[in-house]
Amino acid sequence: MKTNRIEAFSDGVIAILITIMVLELKAPHDPTPASLAKMWPTFFAYVLSFVILAIYWVNHHHLIHLVTRVDSVFLWANMNLLFWISLIPWVTVYLGDNHALPFPVALYAAVSVAGAISFYLLRASIARHHREPEFKRLNKKMARKNLIAILIYIAAIVAAFIYTPLALVMIALPAMMYFLPERSLEKPGHQV
C-alpha cells in the first residue's frame, strides 16, 4: 500500500471533524451584540480546536512523507491518532457549553494528552524503518518536542482544577510549538 491512500483517508477524517465542529456552532436567536458576546466560550473552544486540528493536519502531512514502509503497526498507529483526535469536536462542545469550567478543561487536556501520545506512537512507528543519521537527529528532535507537549498537557489537567485560565493557556502552548513543522521537513525534495 502506498501512503497516498492513508494520507487521503486521514485528510478526509480531519475535514469531517472540522465540519462537525462548525455545525455545532449555533447562532443566537437574539440579534444583538450582547447575545453574541455570551457565546464567547463556545467560539473560543471552536477556534482553539480548529487551530489544533489544522496543526495536526499540517504535521501529519509532513510526517507521512517520511514513511518508507507501510505495515500494520503504522496503519494502527495512524488509526489510533485519528480516534483520539476524533474526540476533539465532542470535548470542544463540552468545553464551550460549560463555559470553560475546571472539569471540561481537564477533559479537553486529557484528550489532548491522548492525541499527543498517539502522534508520538505514529512517529515512532515510522522511525522503526529509518537508519540514516540525518533522520535519527530529526527523530530525536521531534520526539523531544512531542514529549514536552505531552508533559504540558498533563500539567494542564492538574492546572484546570487550580487555575483554569492557566490550563487553557497550557493547552494552547503545544499548538504554538507545532504551528510550523520542523524546518528540515519543509526542504524541497526532502527525502530522509
Backbone as CSV, one residue per row, in Angstrom:
resi,resn,N_x,N_y,N_z,CA_x,CA_y,CA_z,C_x,C_y,C_z
1,MET,0.843,-1.175,0.000,0.000,0.000,0.000,0.889,1.238,0.000
2,LYS,0.457,2.230,-0.746,1.187,3.494,-0.796,0.610,4.455,0.235
3,THR,1.416,5.434,0.599,0.982,6.378,1.633,-0.116,7.321,1.158
4,ASN,-0.296,7.471,-0.153,-1.306,8.417,-0.627,-2.720,8.020,-0.187
5,ARG,-2.989,6.706,-0.082,-4.308,6.266,0.399,-4.483,6.619,1.875
6,ILE,-3.446,6.432,2.655,-3.506,6.729,4.087,-3.653,8.232,4.292
7,GLU,-2.890,9.000,3.532,-2.963,10.450,3.646,-4.354,10.949,3.241
8,ALA,-4.922,10.419,2.168,-6.252,10.838,1.720,-7.317,10.491,2.767
9,PHE,-7.213,9.290,3.328,-8.166,8.878,4.362,-8.060,9.795,5.575
10,SER,-6.839,10.040,6.028,-6.623,10.897,7.199,-7.091,12.320,6.926
11,ASP,-6.807,12.838,5.731,-7.279,14.175,5.350,-8.805,14.239,5.421
12,GLY,-9.459,13.197,4.927,-10.919,13.147,4.946,-11.471,13.143,6.360
13,VAL,-10.848,12.366,7.233,-11.302,12.309,8.624,-11.161,13.676,9.273
14,ILE,-10.030,14.327,9.093,-9.816,15.639,9.712,-10.784,16.671,9.133
15,ALA,-11.043,16.615,7.833,-12.012,17.542,7.223,-13.410,17.332,7.812
16,ILE,-13.781,16.085,8.024,-15.095,15.792,8.622,-15.155,16.320,10.060
17,LEU,-14.073,16.171,10.806,-14.055,16.653,12.193,-14.244,18.166,12.245
18,ILE,-13.582,18.880,11.348,-13.733,20.339,11.306,-15.164,20.703,10.924
19,THR,-15.734,19.965,9.992,-17.122,20.214,9.586,-18.086,19.974,10.739
20,ILE,-17.883,18.888,11.481,-18.740,18.594,12.637,-18.657,19.741,13.642
21,MET,-17.445,20.230,13.875,-17.284,21.312,14.854,-18.033,22.575,14.443
22,VAL,-17.933,22.953,13.174,-18.594,24.193,12.751,-20.111,24.023,12.770
23,LEU,-20.595,22.812,12.533,-22.042,22.585,12.597,-22.572,22.678,14.022
24,GLU,-21.703,22.513,15.001,-22.101,22.637,16.407,-22.222,24.093,16.845
25,LEU,-21.680,25.026,16.046,-21.816,26.445,16.379,-23.235,26.885,16.026
26,LYS,-23.976,27.272,17.033,-25.363,27.702,16.820,-25.460,29.207,17.007
27,ALA,-26.041,29.873,16.037,-26.228,31.321,16.137,-27.319,31.616,17.159
28,PRO,-27.141,32.685,17.937,-28.180,33.032,18.914,-29.436,33.533,18.199
29,HIS,-30.587,33.327,18.848,-31.851,33.782,18.258,-32.048,35.290,18.455
30,ASP,-31.413,35.822,19.460,-31.496,37.251,19.753,-30.453,37.983,18.896
31,PRO,-30.891,38.872,17.987,-29.945,39.540,17.076,-29.242,40.751,17.685
32,THR,-28.626,40.576,18.843,-27.933,41.692,19.480,-26.472,41.318,19.741
33,PRO,-25.619,42.328,19.817,-24.220,42.044,20.156,-24.067,41.359,21.517
34,ALA,-24.948,41.684,22.456,-24.869,41.092,23.799,-25.083,39.579,23.739
35,SER,-26.026,39.137,22.910,-26.272,37.686,22.807,-25.087,36.991,22.142
36,LEU,-24.468,37.682,21.219,-23.280,37.133,20.568,-22.109,37.054,21.561
37,ALA,-21.990,38.086,22.390,-20.913,38.119,23.387,-21.047,36.964,24.385
38,LYS,-22.265,36.559,24.662,-22.481,35.442,25.595,-21.953,34.121,25.032
39,MET,-21.734,34.082,23.734,-21.262,32.850,23.093,-19.736,32.728,23.103
40,TRP,-19.011,33.657,23.738,-17.551,33.646,23.671,-16.949,32.308,24.086
41,PRO,-17.444,31.607,25.117,-16.796,30.332,25.461,-16.909,29.300,24.336
42,THR,-18.059,29.271,23.687,-18.271,28.328,22.590,-17.373,28.673,21.415
43,PHE,-17.309,29.952,21.087,-16.480,30.375,19.960,-15.000,30.176,20.267
44,PHE,-14.583,30.492,21.496,-13.198,30.267,21.904,-12.830,28.783,21.767
45,ALA,-13.703,27.908,22.252,-13.446,26.462,22.166,-13.329,26.027,20.706
46,TYR,-14.190,26.567,19.839,-14.139,26.234,18.412,-12.815,26.685,17.788
47,VAL,-12.412,27.918,18.056,-11.169,28.451,17.470,-9.972,27.626,17.940
48,LEU,-9.912,27.347,19.238,-8.826,26.541,19.787,-8.770,25.173,19.096
49,SER,-9.903,24.525,18.983,-9.949,23.190,18.380,-9.664,23.218,16.885
50,PHE,-10.151,24.237,16.197,-9.868,24.351,14.770,-8.363,24.468,14.543
51,VAL,-7.723,25.336,15.328,-6.273,25.528,15.192,-5.537,24.223,15.499
52,ILE,-5.944,23.533,16.555,-5.289,22.268,16.918,-5.456,21.236,15.809
53,LEU,-6.662,21.103,15.265,-6.872,20.145,14.166,-6.076,20.537,12.927
54,ALA,-6.017,21.828,12.640,-5.230,22.288,11.489,-3.757,21.953,11.678
55,ILE,-3.257,22.121,12.890,-1.856,21.807,13.172,-1.605,20.306,13.064
56,TYR,-2.541,19.500,13.553,-2.413,18.049,13.373,-2.347,17.713,11.883
57,TRP,-3.211,18.351,11.081,-3.251,18.060,9.656,-1.921,18.413,8.983
58,VAL,-1.396,19.613,9.269,-0.135,20.050,8.661,1.007,19.116,9.067
59,ASN,1.109,18.813,10.356,2.204,17.970,10.824,2.044,16.522,10.358
60,HIS,0.820,16.033,10.280,0.573,14.681,9.759,1.013,14.607,8.300
61,HIS,0.706,15.639,7.538,1.098,15.706,6.128,2.613,15.560,5.980
62,HIS,3.357,16.294,6.787,4.821,16.229,6.708,5.342,14.893,7.228
63,LEU,4.741,14.395,8.280,5.192,13.136,8.878,4.978,11.961,7.930
64,ILE,3.859,11.945,7.256,3.528,10.807,6.388,4.490,10.696,5.207
65,HIS,5.122,11.794,4.848,6.082,11.754,3.747,7.415,11.140,4.161
66,LEU,7.553,10.833,5.438,8.742,10.136,5.921,8.566,8.620,5.906
67,VAL,7.360,8.167,5.586,7.069,6.730,5.595,7.801,6.039,4.450
68,THR,8.579,5.024,4.787,9.274,4.235,3.767,8.616,2.876,3.594
69,ARG,7.874,2.454,4.609,7.233,1.144,4.559,5.911,1.193,5.312
70,VAL,4.837,0.862,4.617,3.526,0.812,5.254,3.320,-0.600,5.785
71,ASP,3.213,-0.709,7.095,2.951,-2.008,7.710,1.778,-1.856,8.680
72,SER,1.368,-2.954,9.292,0.201,-2.912,10.169,0.448,-2.045,11.402
73,VAL,1.681,-1.987,11.892,1.983,-1.144,13.055,1.716,0.317,12.700
74,PHE,2.183,0.747,11.544,1.959,2.124,11.107,0.462,2.385,10.903
75,LEU,-0.231,1.453,10.246,-1.658,1.652,9.985,-2.449,1.804,11.281
76,TRP,-2.166,0.934,12.262,-2.892,1.009,13.532,-2.489,2.246,14.336
77,ALA,-1.240,2.651,14.237,-0.809,3.875,14.919,-1.542,5.083,14.325
78,ASN,-1.724,5.099,13.012,-2.462,6.177,12.358,-3.932,6.160,12.771
79,MET,-4.529,4.965,12.819,-5.933,4.862,13.245,-6.093,5.300,14.699
80,ASN,-5.113,4.973,15.535,-5.147,5.388,16.936,-5.147,6.919,17.032
81,LEU,-4.283,7.552,16.253,-4.249,9.017,16.241,-5.606,9.577,15.793
82,LEU,-6.146,9.035,14.721,-7.432,9.527,14.216,-8.556,9.331,15.238
83,PHE,-8.499,8.222,15.980,-9.523,8.002,17.012,-9.486,9.121,18.048
84,TRP,-8.298,9.393,18.587,-8.217,10.383,19.660,-8.542,11.788,19.175
85,ILE,-8.104,12.145,17.972,-8.452,13.495,17.513,-9.920,13.574,17.086
86,SER,-10.553,12.413,16.835,-11.985,12.440,16.507,-12.827,12.834,17.722
87,LEU,-12.235,12.787,18.914,-12.948,13.218,20.119,-12.874,14.729,20.329
88,ILE,-12.053,15.405,19.544,-11.910,16.852,19.709,-13.239,17.599,19.511
89,PRO,-14.053,17.288,18.498,-15.340,18.001,18.401,-16.227,17.817,19.639
90,TRP,-16.206,16.636,20.196,-17.030,16.363,21.376,-16.549,17.170,22.589
91,VAL,-15.232,17.146,22.860,-14.735,17.916,24.010,-14.818,19.417,23.750
92,THR,-14.826,19.812,22.489,-14.991,21.225,22.147,-16.373,21.711,22.573
93,VAL,-17.388,20.943,22.233,-18.758,21.300,22.623,-18.893,21.298,24.146
94,TYR,-18.335,20.282,24.774,-18.404,20.175,26.231,-17.719,21.367,26.894
95,LEU,-16.561,21.744,26.388,-15.813,22.883,26.915,-16.602,24.177,26.719
96,GLY,-17.111,24.394,25.516,-17.847,25.624,25.215,-19.169,25.719,25.957
97,ASP,-19.920,24.623,26.013,-21.225,24.632,26.689,-21.101,24.817,28.197
98,ASN,-19.959,24.452,28.739,-19.774,24.554,30.195,-18.864,25.711,30.588
99,HIS,-18.718,26.659,29.685,-18.006,27.919,29.948,-16.631,27.714,30.574
100,ALA,-15.911,26.753,30.053,-14.529,26.508,30.468,-14.388,26.295,31.971
101,LEU,-15.276,25.509,32.541,-15.170,25.134,33.955,-14.057,24.103,34.123
102,PRO,-13.592,23.882,35.347,-12.434,23.013,35.561,-12.519,21.606,34.953
103,PHE,-13.597,20.883,35.194,-13.641,19.512,34.673,-13.645,19.458,33.145
104,PRO,-14.454,20.263,32.452,-14.381,20.242,30.982,-13.002,20.616,30.441
105,VAL,-12.311,21.557,31.089,-10.962,21.937,30.663,-10.015,20.756,30.881
106,ALA,-10.129,20.095,32.035,-9.281,18.931,32.329,-9.548,17.807,31.329
107,LEU,-10.813,17.603,30.973,-11.148,16.560,29.999,-10.575,16.909,28.622
108,TYR,-10.652,18.170,28.245,-10.062,18.615,26.979,-8.558,18.341,26.985
109,ALA,-7.907,18.668,28.104,-6.464,18.417,28.227,-6.166,16.916,28.182
110,ALA,-7.031,16.094,28.771,-6.826,14.634,28.755,-6.913,14.085,27.329
111,VAL,-7.867,14.568,26.552,-7.963,14.153,25.146,-6.733,14.645,24.388
112,SER,-6.245,15.825,24.747,-5.030,16.351,24.120,-3.824,15.481,24.448
113,VAL,-3.742,14.988,25.688,-2.665,14.069,26.066,-2.722,12.823,25.189
114,ALA,-3.907,12.255,25.055,-4.068,11.035,24.250,-3.686,11.288,22.794
115,GLY,-4.071,12.445,22.245,-3.695,12.781,20.879,-2.192,12.934,20.725
116,ALA,-1.553,13.575,21.696,-0.099,13.774,21.637,0.646,12.448,21.765
117,ILE,0.164,11.569,22.644,0.778,10.240,22.774,0.606,9.466,21.470
118,SER,-0.559,9.588,20.869,-0.823,8.893,19.606,0.081,9.403,18.493
119,PHE,0.306,10.707,18.466,1.220,11.285,17.467,2.633,10.764,17.715
120,TYR,3.024,10.658,18.975,4.331,10.108,19.354,4.466,8.669,18.834
121,LEU,3.422,7.865,19.032,3.455,6.471,18.579,3.493,6.371,17.054
122,LEU,2.776,7.267,16.377,2.800,7.275,14.915,4.206,7.605,14.419
123,ARG,4.815,8.636,14.999,6.172,9.000,14.612,7.134,7.849,14.894
124,ALA,6.967,7.187,16.041,7.844,6.066,16.389,7.656,4.889,15.431
125,SER,6.437,4.683,14.948,6.194,3.577,14.004,6.897,3.830,12.672
126,ILE,7.042,5.101,12.318,7.757,5.460,11.091,9.264,5.348,11.315
127,ALA,9.716,5.768,12.490,11.151,5.783,12.797,11.765,4.381,12.806
128,ARG,10.965,3.354,13.070,11.482,1.974,13.113,12.162,1.563,11.813
129,HIS,11.786,2.168,10.701,12.296,1.759,9.390,13.405,2.667,8.858
130,HIS,13.878,3.583,9.691,14.930,4.508,9.258,16.213,4.261,10.047
131,ARG,17.328,4.267,9.339,18.637,4.081,9.980,19.580,5.248,9.681
132,GLU,19.158,6.181,8.831,20.021,7.272,8.395,20.316,8.220,9.560
133,PRO,21.560,8.673,9.674,21.927,9.606,10.746,21.102,10.905,10.730
134,GLU,20.823,11.422,9.524,20.035,12.645,9.412,18.632,12.440,9.984
135,PHE,18.036,11.297,9.657,16.704,11.010,10.191,16.747,10.824,11.700
136,LYS,17.765,10.152,12.201,17.878,9.920,13.647,17.937,11.245,14.407
137,ARG,18.673,12.219,13.872,18.727,13.539,14.507,17.351,14.208,14.484
138,LEU,16.703,14.156,13.329,15.371,14.740,13.193,14.384,14.048,14.127
139,ASN,14.433,12.731,14.175,13.519,11.962,15.005,13.719,12.293,16.487
140,LYS,14.959,12.430,16.906,15.252,12.763,18.298,14.677,14.130,18.648
141,LYS,14.820,15.085,17.736,14.285,16.435,17.941,12.752,16.397,18.016
142,MET,12.131,15.654,17.096,10.666,15.553,17.091,10.160,14.846,18.346
143,ALA,10.862,13.793,18.796,10.457,13.055,19.998,10.506,13.954,21.227
144,ARG,11.559,14.754,21.333,11.698,15.671,22.473,10.540,16.677,22.487
145,LYS,10.251,17.240,21.340,9.152,18.212,21.222,7.829,17.549,21.596
146,ASN,7.643,16.319,21.135,6.421,15.573,21.415,6.281,15.278,22.912
147,LEU,7.365,14.886,23.546,7.329,14.605,24.990,7.042,15.868,25.796
148,ILE,7.596,16.997,25.368,7.312,18.268,26.045,5.815,18.578,25.950
149,ALA,5.230,18.378,24.764,3.789,18.620,24.583,2.969,17.722,25.511
150,ILE,3.337,16.452,25.606,2.622,15.519,26.488,2.688,16.003,27.933
151,LEU,3.859,16.407,28.384,4.026,16.886,29.763,3.219,18.159,30.015
152,ILE,3.193,19.054,29.043,2.397,20.287,29.196,0.913,19.944,29.321
153,TYR,0.429,19.037,28.479,-0.986,18.648,28.561,-1.314,17.985,29.897
154,ILE,-0.423,17.141,30.387,-0.645,16.503,31.699,-0.704,17.568,32.793
155,ALA,0.217,18.519,32.738,0.211,19.615,33.715,-1.071,20.440,33.597
156,ALA,-1.600,20.579,32.384,-2.841,21.338,32.177,-4.029,20.654,32.852
157,ILE,-4.011,19.332,32.914,-5.096,18.608,33.606,-5.120,19.038,35.070
158,VAL,-3.964,19.049,35.697,-3.862,19.460,37.104,-4.209,20.936,37.251
159,ALA,-3.649,21.761,36.367,-3.880,23.210,36.443,-5.350,23.568,36.281
160,ALA,-6.109,22.763,35.565,-7.534,23.044,35.361,-8.284,23.160,36.678
161,PHE,-7.848,22.411,37.675,-8.534,22.429,38.968,-7.946,23.464,39.932
162,ILE,-6.829,24.079,39.532,-6.185,25.079,40.379,-6.481,26.480,39.848
163,TYR,-6.201,26.680,38.547,-6.439,27.969,37.898,-6.752,27.701,36.430
164,THR,-8.016,27.644,36.111,-8.490,27.232,34.793,-7.914,28.054,33.636
165,PRO,-7.823,29.392,33.741,-7.233,30.142,32.619,-5.801,29.695,32.288
166,LEU,-5.022,29.361,33.309,-3.665,28.874,33.074,-3.704,27.556,32.301
167,ALA,-4.630,26.682,32.655,-4.766,25.402,31.952,-5.097,25.619,30.478
168,LEU,-5.948,26.592,30.187,-6.298,26.881,28.787,-5.085,27.389,28.014
169,VAL,-4.282,28.223,28.659,-3.050,28.702,28.015,-2.115,27.526,27.773
170,MET,-2.020,26.635,28.755,-1.143,25.464,28.623,-1.607,24.555,27.484
171,ILE,-2.905,24.429,27.288,-3.428,23.612,26.193,-3.039,24.233,24.845
172,ALA,-2.999,25.555,24.795,-2.637,26.234,23.545,-1.128,26.226,23.279
173,LEU,-0.301,26.065,24.315,1.160,26.111,24.142,1.698,25.094,23.128
174,PRO,1.332,23.810,23.223,1.845,22.873,22.211,1.427,23.246,20.791
175,ALA,0.245,23.838,20.648,-0.174,24.281,19.313,0.813,25.302,18.767
176,MET,1.286,26.189,19.641,2.288,27.174,19.202,3.608,26.485,18.858
177,MET,3.967,25.468,19.630,5.207,24.731,19.361,5.169,24.029,18.010
178,TYR,3.985,23.517,17.654,3.835,22.731,16.432,3.306,23.535,15.256
179,PHE,3.064,24.839,15.446,2.463,25.634,14.381,3.227,25.495,13.076
180,LEU,4.543,25.558,13.153,5.370,25.318,11.970,6.078,23.980,12.151
181,PRO,6.001,23.103,11.156,6.704,21.814,11.257,8.219,22.032,11.287
182,GLU,8.942,20.997,11.611,10.402,21.061,11.605,10.873,21.574,10.248
183,ARG,11.806,22.513,10.261,12.279,23.123,9.009,12.835,22.095,8.035
184,SER,13.511,21.091,8.554,14.117,20.101,7.644,13.056,19.292,6.895
185,LEU,11.829,19.269,7.409,10.752,18.565,6.702,10.220,19.382,5.539
186,GLU,10.491,20.668,5.538,9.949,21.551,4.516,10.903,21.828,3.365
187,LYS,12.101,21.267,3.432,13.057,21.488,2.358,12.537,20.850,1.070
188,PRO,12.634,21.545,-0.074,12.154,20.983,-1.335,12.842,19.654,-1.628
189,GLY,12.058,18.679,-2.020,12.593,17.377,-2.399,13.197,16.619,-1.229
190,HIS,12.775,16.987,-0.005,13.354,16.369,1.190,12.999,14.889,1.241
191,GLN,14.007,14.092,1.290,13.845,12.646,1.479,14.840,12.218,2.546
192,VAL,14.342,11.884,3.698,15.235,11.421,4.753,15.459,9.946,4.583
